[in-house]
Amino acid sequence: MASLTDLVNLNLSDCTDKIIAEYIWVGGSGIDLRSKARTVKGPITSASQLPKWNYDGSSTGQAPGEDSEVILYPQAIFKDPFRRGDNILVMCDCYTPQGEPIPTNKRYNAAKIFSHPDVAAEVPWYGIEQEYTLLQKDGPYYCAAGADKAFGRDVVDAHYKACIYAGINISGINGEVMPGQWEFQVGPSVGISAGDEIWVARYILERITEMAGVVLSLDPKPIKGDWNGAGAHTNYSTKSMREPGGYEVIKKAIEKLGKRHTEHIAAYGEGNERRLTGRHETADINTFKWGVANRGASIRVGRDTEKEGKGYFEDRRPASNMDPYVVTGMIAETTILWKGN
């Protein structure tokens, strides 16, 4: 007699070429993730092989009830660590039936920036440090020692391995200053793929915390008080910055970012003013400053970059709940395309 676990773990490839594709998209709040599954003929090696699909946008706050159809365009595929086999996760973005991107589709504009010949020629690399907090369902946060801490580590390690399995370019994990706070890093990833990978890594984390019975928070200051907030530090470099003489290019790029500080802050995550206080390794939200090895700066340049005269810099301003499409696209647009007037 087959058990429920046996059925969940059935290997479909023994008897069929059909696979399950889990279509994922960003919901109406701009931070919630939605998904639904469909059966397709496998194996699938590219998002372009997948059909477009639709959903009822009125139930996700993305379309009015009288004209509620939203169309999903498959954009990137990953191996599914939950169903395994040839099954896949599919990152999608959202359009009207007429083919217009809906307002919450932030990927569309980012893809336009990254496909601009001047940006493509610079091969922009991103390394994003995604901080998050694990909360108990009935209490504020995980304790710093004992069983709760170990339990938190199970979630973190499960997520790490699941991301590697999925094909996400996850480069590391670590515990953070506040109890129950953790971080994973994705990158270096080129252009639009940085946003795709962060969103799918978040989706996998949502699923794992749901299985573990804990709550995932991407709030930039989930617990009031004398704690570090949660950010998504974004490391960035272009081809010119990585080559000899790159330090001068970096300094010019930082100067441009300073001139557009207000616009960037407005797009760098909800509630960020609770985190960017000038304390706990942050610069005040209204102040733009940069420095070498300065964790209290808006932009930090590493000692190695200064020494070698080339490399990358870190934008420390984005909040943990930022949209990676918005942040990566905006950094490329300001540093490469904007003339700085």
Contacts in CASP RR format, 6 or more apart in sequence:
PFRMAT RR
TARGET T0000
AUTHOR 0000-0000-0000
METHOD contacts of the structure
MODEL  1
MASLTDLVNLNLSDCTDKIIAEYIWVGGSGIDLRSKARTVKGPITSASQL
PKWNYDGSSTGQAPGEDSEVILYPQAIFKDPFRRGDNILVMCDCYTPQGE
PIPTNKRYNAAKIFSHPDVAAEVPWYGIEQEYTLLQKDGPYYCAAGADKA
FGRDVVDAHYKACIYAGINISGINGEVMPGQWEFQVGPSVGISAGDEIWV
ARYILERITEMAGVVLSLDPKPIKGDWNGAGAHTNYSTKSMREPGGYEVI
KKAIEKLGKRHTEHIAAYGEGNERRLTGRHETADINTFKWGVANRGASIR
VGRDTEKEGKGYFEDRRPASNMDPYVVTGMIAETTILWKGN
11 85 0 8 1.000
12 18 0 8 1.000
12 19 0 8 1.000
12 20 0 8 1.000
12 85 0 8 1.000
12 86 0 8 1.000
12 87 0 8 1.000
13 85 0 8 1.000
13 86 0 8 1.000
17 41 0 8 1.000
17 42 0 8 1.000
17 43 0 8 1.000
18 39 0 8 1.000
18 40 0 8 1.000
18 41 0 8 1.000
18 42 0 8 1.000
19 39 0 8 1.000
19 40 0 8 1.000
19 41 0 8 1.000
19 42 0 8 1.000
19 43 0 8 1.000
19 44 0 8 1.000
19 85 0 8 1.000
19 86 0 8 1.000
19 87 0 8 1.000
19 88 0 8 1.000
20 37 0 8 1.000
20 38 0 8 1.000
20 39 0 8 1.000
20 40 0 8 1.000
20 80 0 8 1.000
20 83 0 8 1.000
20 87 0 8 1.000
20 88 0 8 1.000
21 37 0 8 1.000
21 38 0 8 1.000
21 39 0 8 1.000
21 40 0 8 1.000
21 44 0 8 1.000
21 50 0 8 1.000
21 77 0 8 1.000
21 87 0 8 1.000
21 88 0 8 1.000
21 89 0 8 1.000
21 90 0 8 1.000
22 35 0 8 1.000
22 36 0 8 1.000
22 37 0 8 1.000
22 80 0 8 1.000
22 83 0 8 1.000
22 87 0 8 1.000
22 88 0 8 1.000
22 89 0 8 1.000
22 90 0 8 1.000
23 35 0 8 1.000
23 36 0 8 1.000
23 37 0 8 1.000
23 38 0 8 1.000
23 53 0 8 1.000
23 72 0 8 1.000
23 74 0 8 1.000
23 90 0 8 1.000
23 92 0 8 1.000
24 33 0 8 1.000
24 34 0 8 1.000
24 35 0 8 1.000
24 89 0 8 1.000
24 90 0 8 1.000
24 91 0 8 1.000
24 92 0 8 1.000
24 199 0 8 1.000
24 200 0 8 1.000
24 203 0 8 1.000
25 33 0 8 1.000
25 34 0 8 1.000
25 35 0 8 1.000
25 55 0 8 1.000
25 72 0 8 1.000
25 91 0 8 1.000
25 92 0 8 1.000
25 93 0 8 1.000
25 94 0 8 1.000
26 32 0 8 1.000
26 33 0 8 1.000
26 34 0 8 1.000
26 93 0 8 1.000
26 94 0 8 1.000
26 104 0 8 1.000
26 105 0 8 1.000
26 106 0 8 1.000
26 199 0 8 1.000
26 323 0 8 1.000
27 33 0 8 1.000
27 34 0 8 1.000
27 60 0 8 1.000
27 61 0 8 1.000
27 62 0 8 1.000
27 104 0 8 1.000
28 60 0 8 1.000
28 61 0 8 1.000
28 62 0 8 1.000
28 104 0 8 1.000
30 104 0 8 1.000
30 106 0 8 1.000
30 323 0 8 1.000
31 218 0 8 1.000
31 270 0 8 1.000
31 321 0 8 1.000
31 323 0 8 1.000
32 60 0 8 1.000
33 199 0 8 1.000
33 202 0 8 1.000
33 203 0 8 1.000
33 206 0 8 1.000
34 55 0 8 1.000
34 60 0 8 1.000
35 203 0 8 1.000
36 55 0 8 1.000
38 53 0 8 1.000
40 50 0 8 1.000
40 51 0 8 1.000
42 86 0 8 1.000
43 86 0 8 1.000
44 50 0 8 1.000
44 77 0 8 1.000
44 86 0 8 1.000
44 88 0 8 1.000
46 77 0 8 1.000
47 74 0 8 1.000
47 75 0 8 1.000
47 76 0 8 1.000
47 77 0 8 1.000
47 90 0 8 1.000
48 74 0 8 1.000
50 74 0 8 1.000
50 77 0 8 1.000
50 90 0 8 1.000
51 74 0 8 1.000
52 71 0 8 1.000
52 72 0 8 1.000
52 73 0 8 1.000
52 74 0 8 1.000
53 71 0 8 1.000
53 72 0 8 1.000
53 92 0 8 1.000
54 69 0 8 1.000
54 70 0 8 1.000
54 71 0 8 1.000
54 72 0 8 1.000
54 97 0 8 1.000
55 69 0 8 1.000
55 70 0 8 1.000
55 72 0 8 1.000
56 63 0 8 1.000
56 68 0 8 1.000
56 69 0 8 1.000
56 70 0 8 1.000
57 63 0 8 1.000
57 65 0 8 1.000
57 68 0 8 1.000
57 69 0 8 1.000
57 70 0 8 1.000
58 64 0 8 1.000
58 65 0 8 1.000
58 68 0 8 1.000
59 68 0 8 1.000
60 70 0 8 1.000
62 70 0 8 1.000
62 94 0 8 1.000
62 102 0 8 1.000
62 104 0 8 1.000
63 69 0 8 1.000
63 70 0 8 1.000
63 102 0 8 1.000
69 97 0 8 1.000
70 94 0 8 1.000
70 95 0 8 1.000
70 96 0 8 1.000
70 102 0 8 1.000
71 94 0 8 1.000
71 95 0 8 1.000
71 96 0 8 1.000
71 97 0 8 1.000
71 99 0 8 1.000
72 92 0 8 1.000
72 93 0 8 1.000
72 94 0 8 1.000
73 92 0 8 1.000
73 93 0 8 1.000
73 94 0 8 1.000
73 95 0 8 1.000
74 90 0 8 1.000
74 91 0 8 1.000
74 92 0 8 1.000
75 90 0 8 1.000
75 91 0 8 1.000
75 92 0 8 1.000
75 93 0 8 1.000
75 107 0 8 1.000
75 196 0 8 1.000
76 90 0 8 1.000
76 91 0 8 1.000
76 193 0 8 1.000
76 196 0 8 1.000
76 200 0 8 1.000
77 88 0 8 1.000
77 89 0 8 1.000
77 90 0 8 1.000
77 91 0 8 1.000
78 88 0 8 1.000
78 89 0 8 1.000
78 90 0 8 1.000
78 91 0 8 1.000
78 166 0 8 1.000
78 167 0 8 1.000
78 168 0 8 1.000
78 200 0 8 1.000
79 85 0 8 1.000
79 87 0 8 1.000
79 88 0 8 1.000
79 89 0 8 1.000
79 165 0 8 1.000
79 166 0 8 1.000
79 167 0 8 1.000
80 87 0 8 1.000
80 88 0 8 1.000
80 89 0 8 1.000
80 166 0 8 1.000
81 161 0 8 1.000
81 162 0 8 1.000
81 163 0 8 1.000
81 165 0 8 1.000
81 166 0 8 1.000
81 204 0 8 1.000
82 162 0 8 1.000
82 207 0 8 1.000
84 165 0 8 1.000
89 166 0 8 1.000
89 200 0 8 1.000
89 203 0 8 1.000
89 204 0 8 1.000
91 196 0 8 1.000
91 199 0 8 1.000
91 200 0 8 1.000
93 101 0 8 1.000
93 105 0 8 1.000
93 107 0 8 1.000
93 108 0 8 1.000
94 101 0 8 1.000
94 102 0 8 1.000
94 104 0 8 1.000
94 105 0 8 1.000
95 101 0 8 1.000
95 102 0 8 1.000
95 105 0 8 1.000
96 102 0 8 1.000
101 108 0 8 1.000
101 109 0 8 1.000
106 323 0 8 1.000
106 325 0 8 1.000
106 326 0 8 1.000
107 192 0 8 1.000
107 195 0 8 1.000
107 196 0 8 1.000
107 325 0 8 1.000
109 325 0 8 1.000
109 329 0 8 1.000
110 192 0 8 1.000
110 195 0 8 1.000
110 325 0 8 1.000
110 326 0 8 1.000
110 328 0 8 1.000
110 329 0 8 1.000
111 192 0 8 1.000
113 119 0 8 1.000
113 329 0 8 1.000
113 332 0 8 1.000
113 333 0 8 1.000
113 337 0 8 1.000
114 120 0 8 1.000
114 124 0 8 1.000
114 191 0 8 1.000
114 192 0 8 1.000
114 329 0 8 1.000
114 332 0 8 1.000
116 336 0 8 1.000
116 337 0 8 1.000
118 336 0 8 1.000
118 337 0 8 1.000
119 332 0 8 1.000
119 333 0 8 1.000
119 336 0 8 1.000
119 337 0 8 1.000
121 239 0 8 1.000
122 238 0 8 1.000
122 239 0 8 1.000
122 240 0 8 1.000
122 332 0 8 1.000
122 336 0 8 1.000
123 190 0 8 1.000
123 238 0 8 1.000
123 239 0 8 1.000
124 190 0 8 1.000
124 191 0 8 1.000
124 236 0 8 1.000
124 237 0 8 1.000
124 238 0 8 1.000
124 328 0 8 1.000
124 331 0 8 1.000
124 332 0 8 1.000
124 336 0 8 1.000
125 187 0 8 1.000
125 188 0 8 1.000
125 189 0 8 1.000
125 190 0 8 1.000
125 191 0 8 1.000
125 235 0 8 1.000
125 236 0 8 1.000
125 237 0 8 1.000
125 238 0 8 1.000
125 242 0 8 1.000
125 312 0 8 1.000
126 187 0 8 1.000
126 188 0 8 1.000
126 189 0 8 1.000
126 190 0 8 1.000
126 191 0 8 1.000
126 194 0 8 1.000
126 195 0 8 1.000
126 234 0 8 1.000
126 235 0 8 1.000
126 236 0 8 1.000
126 328 0 8 1.000
126 331 0 8 1.000
127 171 0 8 1.000
127 185 0 8 1.000
127 186 0 8 1.000
127 187 0 8 1.000
127 188 0 8 1.000
127 189 0 8 1.000
127 194 0 8 1.000
127 234 0 8 1.000
127 235 0 8 1.000
127 236 0 8 1.000
128 185 0 8 1.000
128 186 0 8 1.000
128 187 0 8 1.000
128 189 0 8 1.000
128 194 0 8 1.000
128 195 0 8 1.000
128 198 0 8 1.000
128 232 0 8 1.000
128 233 0 8 1.000
128 234 0 8 1.000
128 235 0 8 1.000
128 324 0 8 1.000
128 328 0 8 1.000
129 183 0 8 1.000
129 184 0 8 1.000
129 185 0 8 1.000
129 231 0 8 1.000
129 232 0 8 1.000
129 233 0 8 1.000
129 234 0 8 1.000
129 235 0 8 1.000
130 183 0 8 1.000
130 184 0 8 1.000
130 185 0 8 1.000
130 186 0 8 1.000
130 198 0 8 1.000
130 201 0 8 1.000
130 202 0 8 1.000
130 231 0 8 1.000
130 232 0 8 1.000
130 320 0 8 1.000
131 176 0 8 1.000
131 181 0 8 1.000
131 182 0 8 1.000
131 183 0 8 1.000
131 229 0 8 1.000
131 230 0 8 1.000
131 231 0 8 1.000
131 232 0 8 1.000
131 320 0 8 1.000
132 181 0 8 1.000
132 182 0 8 1.000
132 183 0 8 1.000
132 205 0 8 1.000
132 216 0 8 1.000
132 217 0 8 1.000
132 218 0 8 1.000
132 230 0 8 1.000
132 320 0 8 1.000
133 141 0 8 1.000
133 178 0 8 1.000
133 180 0 8 1.000
133 181 0 8 1.000
133 182 0 8 1.000
133 216 0 8 1.000
133 217 0 8 1.000
133 218 0 8 1.000
133 219 0 8 1.000
133 222 0 8 1.000
133 223 0 8 1.000
133 230 0 8 1.000
134 141 0 8 1.000
134 142 0 8 1.000
134 152 0 8 1.000
134 155 0 8 1.000
134 180 0 8 1.000
134 181 0 8 1.000
134 182 0 8 1.000
134 209 0 8 1.000
134 214 0 8 1.000
134 215 0 8 1.000
134 216 0 8 1.000
134 217 0 8 1.000
135 141 0 8 1.000
135 142 0 8 1.000
135 214 0 8 1.000
135 215 0 8 1.000
135 216 0 8 1.000
135 217 0 8 1.000
135 222 0 8 1.000
136 142 0 8 1.000
136 148 0 8 1.000
136 214 0 8 1.000
136 215 0 8 1.000
137 213 0 8 1.000
137 214 0 8 1.000
137 215 0 8 1.000
140 223 0 8 1.000
141 178 0 8 1.000
141 179 0 8 1.000
141 180 0 8 1.000
141 222 0 8 1.000
141 223 0 8 1.000
142 148 0 8 1.000
142 149 0 8 1.000
142 151 0 8 1.000
142 152 0 8 1.000
142 179 0 8 1.000
142 180 0 8 1.000
143 149 0 8 1.000
143 179 0 8 1.000
144 179 0 8 1.000
144 180 0 8 1.000
149 179 0 8 1.000
149 180 0 8 1.000
151 212 0 8 1.000
151 214 0 8 1.000
152 180 0 8 1.000
152 182 0 8 1.000
152 212 0 8 1.000
152 214 0 8 1.000
154 212 0 8 1.000
155 208 0 8 1.000
155 209 0 8 1.000
155 212 0 8 1.000
155 214 0 8 1.000
156 173 0 8 1.000
156 175 0 8 1.000
156 182 0 8 1.000
156 184 0 8 1.000
157 173 0 8 1.000
158 208 0 8 1.000
158 212 0 8 1.000
159 173 0 8 1.000
159 184 0 8 1.000
159 201 0 8 1.000
159 204 0 8 1.000
159 205 0 8 1.000
159 208 0 8 1.000
160 170 0 8 1.000
160 172 0 8 1.000
160 173 0 8 1.000
160 184 0 8 1.000
162 204 0 8 1.000
162 208 0 8 1.000
163 170 0 8 1.000
163 184 0 8 1.000
163 186 0 8 1.000
163 201 0 8 1.000
163 204 0 8 1.000
164 170 0 8 1.000
166 200 0 8 1.000
166 204 0 8 1.000
168 186 0 8 1.000
168 197 0 8 1.000
168 200 0 8 1.000
168 201 0 8 1.000
168 204 0 8 1.000
169 186 0 8 1.000
169 187 0 8 1.000
169 188 0 8 1.000
169 189 0 8 1.000
169 193 0 8 1.000
169 197 0 8 1.000
170 184 0 8 1.000
170 185 0 8 1.000
170 186 0 8 1.000
170 187 0 8 1.000
170 197 0 8 1.000
170 201 0 8 1.000
171 185 0 8 1.000
171 186 0 8 1.000
171 187 0 8 1.000
171 188 0 8 1.000
172 184 0 8 1.000
172 185 0 8 1.000
173 182 0 8 1.000
173 183 0 8 1.000
173 184 0 8 1.000
173 185 0 8 1.000
174 182 0 8 1.000
174 183 0 8 1.000
175 181 0 8 1.000
175 182 0 8 1.000
175 183 0 8 1.000
176 182 0 8 1.000
176 183 0 8 1.000
176 228 0 8 1.000
176 230 0 8 1.000
177 227 0 8 1.000
177 228 0 8 1.000
177 280 0 8 1.000
178 223 0 8 1.000
178 227 0 8 1.000
178 228 0 8 1.000
178 229 0 8 1.000
178 230 0 8 1.000
181 228 0 8 1.000
181 229 0 8 1.000
181 230 0 8 1.000
184 201 0 8 1.000
186 194 0 8 1.000
186 197 0 8 1.000
186 198 0 8 1.000
186 201 0 8 1.000
187 194 0 8 1.000
187 197 0 8 1.000
188 235 0 8 1.000
188 237 0 8 1.000
189 195 0 8 1.000
189 197 0 8 1.000
191 328 0 8 1.000
191 329 0 8 1.000
191 332 0 8 1.000
192 325 0 8 1.000
192 328 0 8 1.000
194 324 0 8 1.000
194 328 0 8 1.000
195 324 0 8 1.000
195 325 0 8 1.000
195 328 0 8 1.000
198 232 0 8 1.000
198 324 0 8 1.000
199 324 0 8 1.000
199 325 0 8 1.000
202 218 0 8 1.000
205 216 0 8 1.000
206 216 0 8 1.000
209 215 0 8 1.000
209 216 0 8 1.000
217 230 0 8 1.000
218 230 0 8 1.000
218 320 0 8 1.000
218 321 0 8 1.000
219 230 0 8 1.000
219 271 0 8 1.000
219 320 0 8 1.000
219 321 0 8 1.000
220 229 0 8 1.000
220 230 0 8 1.000
220 231 0 8 1.000
220 269 0 8 1.000
220 270 0 8 1.000
220 271 0 8 1.000
220 272 0 8 1.000
220 274 0 8 1.000
220 275 0 8 1.000
220 319 0 8 1.000
220 320 0 8 1.000
220 321 0 8 1.000
221 227 0 8 1.000
221 229 0 8 1.000
221 230 0 8 1.000
221 271 0 8 1.000
221 274 0 8 1.000
221 275 0 8 1.000
222 229 0 8 1.000
222 230 0 8 1.000
226 280 0 8 1.000
227 280 0 8 1.000
228 280 0 8 1.000
228 281 0 8 1.000
229 274 0 8 1.000
229 275 0 8 1.000
229 280 0 8 1.000
229 282 0 8 1.000
229 320 0 8 1.000
230 275 0 8 1.000
230 319 0 8 1.000
230 320 0 8 1.000
231 275 0 8 1.000
231 318 0 8 1.000
231 319 0 8 1.000
231 320 0 8 1.000
231 322 0 8 1.000
232 318 0 8 1.000
232 319 0 8 1.000
232 320 0 8 1.000
232 321 0 8 1.000
232 322 0 8 1.000
232 324 0 8 1.000
232 327 0 8 1.000
233 314 0 8 1.000
233 315 0 8 1.000
233 316 0 8 1.000
233 318 0 8 1.000
234 314 0 8 1.000
234 315 0 8 1.000
234 318 0 8 1.000
234 327 0 8 1.000
234 328 0 8 1.000
234 331 0 8 1.000
235 312 0 8 1.000
235 313 0 8 1.000
235 314 0 8 1.000
235 315 0 8 1.000
236 312 0 8 1.000
236 313 0 8 1.000
236 314 0 8 1.000
236 315 0 8 1.000
236 331 0 8 1.000
236 335 0 8 1.000
237 311 0 8 1.000
237 312 0 8 1.000
237 313 0 8 1.000
238 249 0 8 1.000
238 253 0 8 1.000
238 335 0 8 1.000
238 336 0 8 1.000
240 246 0 8 1.000
240 249 0 8 1.000
241 247 0 8 1.000
241 249 0 8 1.000
241 250 0 8 1.000
241 253 0 8 1.000
241 310 0 8 1.000
241 311 0 8 1.000
241 312 0 8 1.000
241 313 0 8 1.000
242 310 0 8 1.000
242 311 0 8 1.000
242 312 0 8 1.000
243 310 0 8 1.000
244 309 0 8 1.000
244 310 0 8 1.000
245 309 0 8 1.000
245 310 0 8 1.000
246 309 0 8 1.000
246 310 0 8 1.000
246 311 0 8 1.000
247 305 0 8 1.000
247 306 0 8 1.000
247 309 0 8 1.000
247 310 0 8 1.000
247 311 0 8 1.000
250 301 0 8 1.000
250 305 0 8 1.000
250 311 0 8 1.000
250 312 0 8 1.000
250 313 0 8 1.000
253 313 0 8 1.000
253 334 0 8 1.000
253 335 0 8 1.000
254 290 0 8 1.000
254 299 0 8 1.000
254 301 0 8 1.000
254 313 0 8 1.000
256 334 0 8 1.000
256 335 0 8 1.000
256 338 0 8 1.000
256 340 0 8 1.000
257 264 0 8 1.000
257 288 0 8 1.000
257 298 0 8 1.000
257 299 0 8 1.000
257 315 0 8 1.000
257 331 0 8 1.000
257 334 0 8 1.000
257 335 0 8 1.000
258 288 0 8 1.000
258 298 0 8 1.000
259 340 0 8 1.000
260 334 0 8 1.000
260 338 0 8 1.000
261 288 0 8 1.000
261 298 0 8 1.000
263 330 0 8 1.000
264 315 0 8 1.000
264 317 0 8 1.000
264 330 0 8 1.000
264 334 0 8 1.000
265 272 0 8 1.000
265 276 0 8 1.000
265 285 0 8 1.000
265 317 0 8 1.000
267 322 0 8 1.000
267 326 0 8 1.000
267 327 0 8 1.000
267 330 0 8 1.000
268 317 0 8 1.000
268 318 0 8 1.000
268 319 0 8 1.000
268 322 0 8 1.000
268 327 0 8 1.000
269 318 0 8 1.000
269 319 0 8 1.000
269 321 0 8 1.000
269 322 0 8 1.000
269 323 0 8 1.000
270 319 0 8 1.000
270 321 0 8 1.000
271 319 0 8 1.000
271 321 0 8 1.000
272 285 0 8 1.000
272 317 0 8 1.000
272 318 0 8 1.000
272 319 0 8 1.000
273 285 0 8 1.000
275 282 0 8 1.000
275 319 0 8 1.000
276 282 0 8 1.000
276 283 0 8 1.000
276 284 0 8 1.000
276 285 0 8 1.000
276 317 0 8 1.000
277 284 0 8 1.000
277 285 0 8 1.000
278 284 0 8 1.000
278 287 0 8 1.000
278 296 0 8 1.000
281 295 0 8 1.000
281 296 0 8 1.000
281 316 0 8 1.000
282 296 0 8 1.000
282 316 0 8 1.000
283 289 0 8 1.000
283 296 0 8 1.000
283 297 0 8 1.000
283 298 0 8 1.000
283 316 0 8 1.000
283 317 0 8 1.000
287 298 0 8 1.000
288 298 0 8 1.000
288 299 0 8 1.000
289 297 0 8 1.000
289 298 0 8 1.000
289 299 0 8 1.000
290 297 0 8 1.000
290 298 0 8 1.000
290 299 0 8 1.000
290 300 0 8 1.000
290 301 0 8 1.000
290 313 0 8 1.000
291 297 0 8 1.000
291 299 0 8 1.000
291 300 0 8 1.000
291 301 0 8 1.000
292 300 0 8 1.000
292 301 0 8 1.000
292 302 0 8 1.000
292 303 0 8 1.000
292 305 0 8 1.000
292 306 0 8 1.000
293 300 0 8 1.000
293 301 0 8 1.000
293 302 0 8 1.000
293 303 0 8 1.000
294 300 0 8 1.000
295 316 0 8 1.000
296 316 0 8 1.000
297 316 0 8 1.000
298 315 0 8 1.000
298 316 0 8 1.000
298 317 0 8 1.000
299 313 0 8 1.000
299 314 0 8 1.000
299 315 0 8 1.000
299 316 0 8 1.000
300 313 0 8 1.000
300 314 0 8 1.000
300 316 0 8 1.000
301 313 0 8 1.000
301 314 0 8 1.000
302 313 0 8 1.000
302 314 0 8 1.000
304 311 0 8 1.000
305 311 0 8 1.000
305 312 0 8 1.000
305 313 0 8 1.000
315 327 0 8 1.000
315 331 0 8 1.000
318 327 0 8 1.000
END
